[in-house]
Amino acid sequence: MSDWPSEHERPRRPAPAPVTFHNAAYVTLPGADWLASADPCPQSAHDRWAARPDAPSTLPCGTVFDVINAPAVFGRRMADRLWSAGPGSGPVATHRGRILLFAEPGTARRLPALLGWEEWSGSVPPLLCHGTGDAVTIPPLYPHRPPQPDGPHHSGGTDAPAPSRWLVAPEVRHPWLPGPGTLLWACIRAARTPAGAAPQAGEAPGLAAPATPDRGPVKLATPAVTPFRRR
C-alpha cells in the first residue's frame, strides 16, 4: 500500500519565503559522526577525513541511509519543493553534475515501485536509487576552494564536471531523512511544475504537502570556521 500523502491529511500551508541554499555548507562533527556510522569501521572514516578533509570519500548505503541520485536540474527542483512546500529535506549534495538526496534506508527499493503507480511518472527522469549493496561518493567535509581564474587568458573549460559540495550538509548525529512517500511527493511535484516556475505551496491541485515528521526537518548547515578535525 502506498504511503502517498492525500490532500486531506493536513491543511495547505501558506506560501513560504523563497528557498535558498548555502553555496558552501560544511559538515559538523556530529554530522561527520553520522556519516561515519555508515562505514563498517567508523574510526577509519574519521581518520581519512582528518587527513584529507578536502577530498571526496565513499560510503556504503542501505543501513544508515539510502541515496536518491537525480539529474541536476530535476534534483534541484525536488529539493526546492521539499523546502518550499514540504517538510524540508535530509542532507543534499551535488556530485559530478547530479543531485544526491539522502533518504531513509529502504527508500531505494520502494520509491521506484511507488513511482510506477503514478500517472506522472513518465515525466520523472530516470533516478539512480542507491540502497543495500551500493556505495556513493560524498563531497569533502571541508571542501578546498578552487583558485580563481587568472585573468582573461585562463583556459578553464566549461565542460568540466561541477565540483562536489553539500547543499544541505549533515549537522546533527541523527538527522531526519525523508522516506519514499515524501520523495514520491517531491518527484511528482517537480514533474508537474513547468521548468523555471517558482515553487509555490498549492501550485498543483491534489498534491498536499506530506505531514512534517515529529523530529522536524534538517536545518541548513552553518559554515564551519576551521577545518574538520576529530581526535
C-alpha positions in Angstrom: 0.0 0.0 0.0 1.4 3.4 -1.0 2.2 5.9 1.7 1.4 8.7 -0.7 0.0 11.6 1.4 -3.5 12.6 0.4 -4.6 16.3 0.2 -6.9 15.8 3.2 -4.2 14.7 5.6 -3.3 18.2 6.6 -4.3 21.8 5.7 -2.5 23.6 3.0 0.4 25.8 4.0 0.7 29.5 3.2 3.3 30.3 0.6 6.7 30.4 2.4 9.7 32.6 1.8 11.9 31.8 -1.2 14.1 28.8 -0.8 17.9 29.4 -0.5 20.7 27.0 -0.1 24.2 27.9 1.1 26.8 27.9 -1.7 29.2 26.2 0.6 27.9 24.2 3.6 30.4 22.3 5.8 29.8 19.1 7.8 29.8 19.5 11.6 31.4 17.0 13.9 28.1 15.4 14.9 27.2 15.2 11.2 30.5 13.6 10.5 29.8 11.0 13.2 26.5 10.2 11.5 28.2 9.8 8.1 31.0 7.7 9.6 28.4 5.3 11.2 27.6 4.1 7.7 31.2 2.8 7.4 32.0 -0.7 8.7 34.9 0.9 10.6 33.7 4.4 11.6 37.1 5.3 13.1 38.8 4.6 9.7 36.4 7.1 8.1 37.3 9.7 10.7 41.0 9.1 10.1 40.6 9.6 6.4 38.7 12.8 6.8 41.1 14.2 9.4 44.0 13.6 7.0 42.2 14.8 3.9 39.2 17.0 4.8 39.1 18.4 1.3 38.8 15.1 -0.5 35.6 13.2 -1.5 35.1 9.8 0.1 32.9 6.7 -0.5 30.4 5.3 1.9 28.0 2.3 1.7 24.3 2.7 1.5 21.4 0.7 3.0 22.0 0.7 6.7 22.2 4.4 7.8 20.8 6.0 4.7 19.8 5.4 1.1 20.6 7.9 -1.6 18.3 9.0 -4.5 20.6 10.2 -7.3 18.8 12.6 -9.7 19.8 14.7 -12.7 21.0 18.1 -11.6 18.0 20.3 -12.7 15.3 17.8 -11.7 17.0 17.0 -8.4 17.3 20.7 -7.5 13.6 21.2 -8.3 12.8 18.3 -5.9 14.9 19.9 -3.2 13.3 23.3 -3.8 9.9 21.9 -3.4 10.7 19.9 -0.3 11.8 23.2 1.3 9.2 25.5 -0.2 6.0 23.4 0.3 7.1 20.2 2.2 8.8 19.2 5.4 12.4 20.1 4.3 15.0 17.5 3.4 17.7 15.4 4.8 21.3 16.1 3.7 21.6 17.0 0.0 24.8 17.1 -2.1 25.8 17.7 -5.6 28.4 15.4 -7.2 29.5 15.3 -10.9 26.6 17.3 -12.0 23.9 15.2 -10.2 21.9 15.8 -7.0 22.2 13.3 -4.2 19.2 13.2 -1.8 19.9 11.2 1.4 16.8 9.2 2.4 15.6 6.6 4.9 17.0 3.1 4.4 14.7 1.1 2.2 13.7 4.1 0.1 15.9 3.0 -2.8 13.8 -0.2 -3.1 10.3 1.3 -2.5 10.5 4.6 -4.5 10.7 3.0 -8.0 7.7 0.8 -7.2 5.6 3.8 -6.0 6.6 5.8 -9.0 5.4 3.0 -11.2 1.8 3.6 -10.0 1.7 7.3 -10.7 0.4 8.7 -14.0 3.0 11.5 -13.9 5.9 9.0 -13.5 6.6 9.3 -17.3 7.7 12.9 -16.6 10.2 11.9 -14.0 13.7 11.4 -15.4 15.4 8.1 -14.6 16.6 8.1 -11.0 19.5 6.1 -9.6 18.4 4.6 -6.3 21.3 3.5 -4.1 20.5 1.1 -1.3 21.8 -2.1 0.2 24.9 -3.3 -1.6 25.6 0.1 -3.2 28.1 2.8 -2.3 28.1 6.6 -3.1 30.8 9.2 -3.3 30.1 12.1 -0.9 31.6 15.6 -1.1 34.5 16.7 1.0 33.7 17.5 4.6 35.7 20.7 4.3 36.0 21.5 0.6 39.0 23.2 -0.8 38.2 26.5 -2.6 39.5 26.3 -6.2 41.8 29.1 -7.3 40.2 32.0 -9.2 40.7 32.1 -13.0 43.9 34.1 -13.7 42.5 36.8 -16.0 41.1 36.6 -19.5 43.8 34.1 -20.6 42.5 31.4 -18.2 41.7 28.4 -20.3 39.5 26.5 -17.9 36.9 24.6 -20.0 33.2 24.9 -19.3 32.7 21.2 -19.9 34.5 20.2 -16.6 32.1 18.5 -14.1 30.7 20.6 -11.3 32.6 20.2 -8.1 31.2 18.1 -5.3 29.7 20.1 -2.5 27.0 20.0 0.1 23.7 21.9 -0.5 22.3 20.8 2.9 25.2 19.4 5.0 24.8 16.9 7.9 25.0 18.8 11.1 23.4 16.5 13.7 24.1 13.0 14.9 20.6 11.7 14.0 19.3 13.8 11.1 15.7 13.4 9.9 15.6 11.6 6.5 12.7 11.7 4.0 11.1 8.4 3.2 9.7 7.0 -0.1 6.3 8.7 0.3 7.9 12.2 0.8 10.3 11.7 -2.1 7.4 10.4 -4.3 5.5 13.6 -3.5 8.6 15.7 -4.4 9.2 13.8 -7.7 5.6 14.3 -8.8 5.5 17.9 -7.6 8.7 18.7 -9.6 7.4 16.9 -12.7 4.1 18.8 -12.7 5.6 22.2 -12.3 6.9 23.8 -15.5 10.6 24.3 -15.7 11.6 27.8 -14.5 8.4 28.3 -12.5 8.9 29.4 -8.9 7.7 26.7 -6.4 4.6 27.7 -4.6 2.5 25.9 -2.0 -0.6 24.6 -3.6 0.7 25.0 -7.1 -0.5 21.6 -8.1 -4.1 20.7 -7.0 -4.4 17.4 -5.2 -0.8 17.3 -4.1 -0.8 18.4 -0.5 2.5 18.6 1.4 3.4 15.5 3.3 3.0 15.7 7.0 6.0 17.1 8.8 7.7 14.3 10.8 7.8 14.6 14.6 11.6 15.3 14.6 11.3 18.1 12.1 13.4 18.8 9.0 17.2 19.1 9.0 18.2 22.8 9.1 20.7 24.3 6.6 24.2 23.9 8.0 26.2 26.9 9.1 29.7 27.1 7.6 32.4 26.0 10.0 35.2 28.3 10.9 38.0 25.8 10.9 38.7 22.6 9.0 37.2 19.3 10.4 39.3 17.5 12.9 38.4 14.6 15.2 40.6 13.3 18.0 
